[in-house]
Amino acid sequence: MKSVGAIKEKWQISKMKEYLEEHSARDYCLFLLGINTGIKLQELMHLRVHEVNGADGEITEILSLPQYHSPPVYLNRTIRNILKKYINENSLIDTDYLFKSRKTGEPITRQQAYRIINAAAKEAGIEEAVGMTTLRKTFGYHAYIQGIAISLIQKRLHHASPSETIHFIGIDSHLEKIKLNVDL
């Protein structure tokens, strides 16, 4: 099995998003949730509509998943809007899997998710090996670069130590410089 890394270049992420948005709203949402939340693929694929829908019919800002309570999984406005549009346009009901197979109604398989992400990566010109763990690594890498404390990223990724997280997201402490820019 090949080792995969984070997608570090934002322009490559943008290219993947463009490709996925043109090809499939489901696949686009899968990618967005993966890179913006750090949720494990197995848990992501088994999300049901009622887990992202609030009581008021709006997409919830905080996912209430027991394994992700500290820190909680935040869905930003962009993701909430895209999820709402996807759910409405596909007439998904609360008991549906969010990322269901078009053939079976069950969640897409790990292999299908892999094919989706690899096709988008290839289209974006990414030559490095890409896999489903790439989404979590990308989340962790960009959270770290944006100044999120490694301890919070460690908790989200369920790692035992900060050094494990640093290694997982591909940070070379001598090369990556964080800018603590407080621009009041």
N, C-alpha and C positions, 0 to 999 in steps of 0.2 A: 504494500500500500504506500502510495506516495505521500510525502509530507506536504501539507498545504499551508499557505500563509494568509495574512490579511491583505485586502485590496487597499493599498496605501494612497493611491492617487485618486483624488476626487473626480477628476475628469473621466477616469475609467468607470467609477461608480455611476456617474451621469450617463455614460454610454450604455451601460448595462440597464439602467432604469429606462432609458429611451427604447431600447430594443424590447424589453419585457412589456412595457406599456403598450407598444404597438401590437404585440403578439397575443397577450393574454392578461386580462385584469387579475385573474387568480394568481398567476405566476408573478406578476408585478407586486401584488400585495404580499406574497410569500417572501420575496426578496426584501421588500421594505421592512416588514416586521423582523426579519432575521437580522438585518444590519442595524436596525434602530433599537432593538430590545435586548439582544444577546441571549434570547431563549434558545434552549437546545432544540435541535431539529425534531426529535421524536415528540416533544411537547408541543412544538409549533404546529406540526402536522395534525395533531389530535385536538386542536382547539375547536370548539363548537361556537356557533354564532352567538348563543346566549352568554358565552364568556366574554364577549367583546361588546355586547349590547347592554345598555343600562335599562333600568326599569322604565324610563321615559322614552325608550325607543332610540335614543341617541347612543353613539359609540362612547363607551366609558373612557375616562381619562386615565384611570388606574386599573390595570387588570388585577383581578383578585385570584391569583394562583397561589396555592399554599406554599409551593416550593420557591416562590419569588416574592416574599413579603418584605424582605429587608436587604437591599432597597426594593421598593415595589416597582413594577413594570409600568412606566409612563408611556402613554401614547400621545404624541404631539398632535397639534391641530391638523397638520398635513396628513398624517397617517389616519386620523379619525375621519377626515373628509373622504379620503380614498376608500377606506373600508366601508363607509356608509354607502357610497356610490356603488361599489362592487356588490354589496349585499342586496341593495335595492334592485340593481339592474339584472341580477341573477335570481331574483325572487327566493333568496335563501330564507329558510325558517329557522327558529331558535335551535332546533335539534340537529340541524345540518352541521356537518364538519365544515369549517371555514375553507379548508383547502381539499375539497372532495374531488375524487376521480370523476371524470365525465362519464365513465363506463359503469362504475359500480356504486357510486354514492359513498363509498368508504374513503378514508383519507388517502391522498396520493402516497405512493410508496417512496421509500428513501431513494430508490434507483431513479424514479421519475423526477424527483426533486433534483437529484444530481444532474440528470440530463438537461433539465431546465436551466440550472445555474451555469453549467458548462457551455451550453449554446450561447448564453448571454455573454459570458466571459470571452469566448472565442470572437464573438461579434465586436466586443470592445477592444480587441487586440491584446488581451492579456495572455502572455505566453507561459507564465508560471502555472504550476499545478493548482487547480481550484477544486474544492470539494464543499460539502455542506458545512464543515467546520469553519470554512472561510468566512461564512456570514458572522459567526460568533467572534472570530478573530478580528474581523473588520470592525465590528461594534466596539470591542475592547480597545483596539488600536486608536480609533478616532476619539473615543471617550477620553483616553489617556492624553492624546495630543491636545484636546480641548481643555485639559486641566482638571478633569475629574480625578479625585483621589484614587490611587491604586487600590486602597483598601475597599472602596465601594465597588470597583470593577471586579476585584477578587471575590467579593460576596455574590455579585450577580452571576459570575461565571462558576461559582461553587468550587473555588480552588482552595487548597490548604494553606497556601502562603503567597505573599506578594511576589516573591521570586518566581513561583510557578506561573503566576499571571503575566509577569514581565516576559518570561520565556515564551509563553503561549501566544501572546499578541505580537511577538517579534520586535520588541524594543531593544535596541542597542543603546544603553544608557550614555554612551560616549557620543553617539550621533544624533539622537533625538533630543531636541531642546524644547522645553515647555516655556511658553511665555505667559507669566502671571500678569496679565494686563488688566489692571483695575483702572478703567477709564471713567472716572466719576464726573 
